[in-house]
Amino acid sequence: MEETLAQFFGGMPAEMITVLIAMIPIAELRGAIPWALANPPVGGGLSWPAAYFYAVLGNFLPIIPVLLFIEPVSKWLRRYPLFDKFFDWLFTRTRKKAQANIDKYEALGLAVFVAIPLPVTGAWTGAFAAFVFGIKFYRAVLSILAGILVAGVVVTLASLGVISFLKIFI
């Protein structure tokens, strides 16, 4: 997918493509860093510090707007019975499953959730989780940023083969 995106963005600097890939939900920095580190023509050929920086930047850029606009969009959608019913179901189900952990760990739990470099555990999902659980804006921003920074380190190390290399000794 990242290679197709890079072709779509053809002619742009690798740094900009890395930022754009990292901004996309699902791909986020988990897709941007491996692409940025790969050698051309498959990837951007960036150094690891540049790949990390631009991927973290791109992953974080949409988070503040998402956190600011998710509540007004939710309220607007709730005017329609189908969406109102869906949000009631989603919030009740989500809170029932995770409320104890969120109450206990709140911001730290959100940061760990975002930091886990697996599909559907990134910054976008973390922003929605912060909304569902009512985590205050500034705490959510800092928690998500912390999670992005840690996920970036993990993905960078994995992409460079450092984590694979360390498994030999463990």
N, C-alpha and C positions, 0 to 999 in steps of 0.2 A: 504494500500500500504506500509506504513512504517513497519508494522509487517512482511510482506513478504520480504522486504529489509533486515530487521534484521536477518531473518532466512537465507537469502542468505549470509550474512556476519557472520554467526554463528562462535563462538569461538573468535571473536575479542572483545576487551574491549569496553564497552558501550560508552566511550569517542570517540573512533575511529569511531564507527558506527554513532554516532551523527554527527561528522564532515562529514562523507561520505553522509549521508542523506541530510544534509544542502547544500552540493555541487551540488545536483541534481536539474536541472531546474524544476519548478513547485512545487516540495516538499519544497525546500529551508528550511529556519529555521522555516517556518510555519508548516512543518511536523516533523522536527527534535526535536524541543523543546517538543511538546506533547509526542513524543516517549521517549525521554530521561527522562522525569519526571514520566512516567508511571512505575509502579512496575513490576519487572520480573515475569513471563516469557514474558509478553506482551511488556514491555519497558526496558529501561536501568536502571531505579532506581537511577538516578543521583539527586543530590541536585539541587535546582534551580540556584544557582550561576554557578555550573559546566555546567548544561544544557544550560544556556544562553551563557556562554563563548565559549563552543565547537560549538554550533550552529552558533553563530556570526562568529567565526573563519572559519568554513566550508562554510558558505554563502559568505564570503568575498574572500576566497582563489582563486576562479576561475575568479574573476572580473578583476583583472589587466591583466591576459593573454587574456581574452575576449576583453577588450578595446584595447589592443595592436594589436591583430590579426584580428579584425573585418574589418578594412579598407583594409588590403592586401587581405583577403579572398574575400571581396566584389569586389575589382578590378579584381581579378583573375576570379571570376564568371561572371563578366560583359563582358568577352571575348565572351561569348555565348549569342546570341540574345535573347533567352528566359529569361535568368536571367537579362540581361540588361533592357529588357522591364519591368520585374517584379519589379526591384529596382526603376526604374523611376516612375512606378505607385505607389509603396509603399511610396517613399519619397515625391512625390507630394501630395498624399492623406494625409499623416501624417502631413506634414508641413502645409497644408491648414487648417486642423482641429485644430491644437494646436500651430501654430507659434506665435500668439499674446500672449498667456500665457507664452510660453517659452521665448520670447523676454523680457517679463515683469519680470518673476520670475526666469528664467534660473536655476541656481544651487539649489535654494531653492525649486522650483517646482519639480525638479528631486528628491530631498531628500524626499519631501512629497509623491511623487508618489511611491517611493520604500518603504516608511514607512507604507503605507496602507496595512494591512495584508489580502489582498484578492488574489485570484488566478490571475495570469498574471500581477501583479503589483510589483514584487520583483526585486531583484538585477540584475538578468539576463536580464529581460525586460528593466530595467533602463539603463543597459550598451548599449543595442541596441538603446534605445531612445537617449542616449547621443551621439551616433554616428550619428543617423539620423539628429539630431538638431545641430550637430557641436559643442557640448560643449567641451571645452578644457579638455585634459586628466586629469590634476591634479584637476580641479574643479569637473569633473565627478567622480573621485575616492573619493574625500572628500564628495561629495553629496551622493553618493551611500553608503559609509560607515556610514554616519549620518542616512540615511534611514534605513539601516540594524540595527543599534543600537536601534533606536526607535521602529522598528517592533519587534525586540527581546523583548523589554520591554513589549509591548502590548501583544504579544503572550504568554510570560511567565506569565503575570498577568492573562490573560484569562485562561490559562491552570491550574493555581493554584486556579481559581475560584474567584479571587479578584474582577474582573470586574463584575461578576454575583452578588457577594455579595453587591457591591456598587450600583447596580441597585435597590436594595431594598429601598435605601435612596433617590434615584433621582426620 
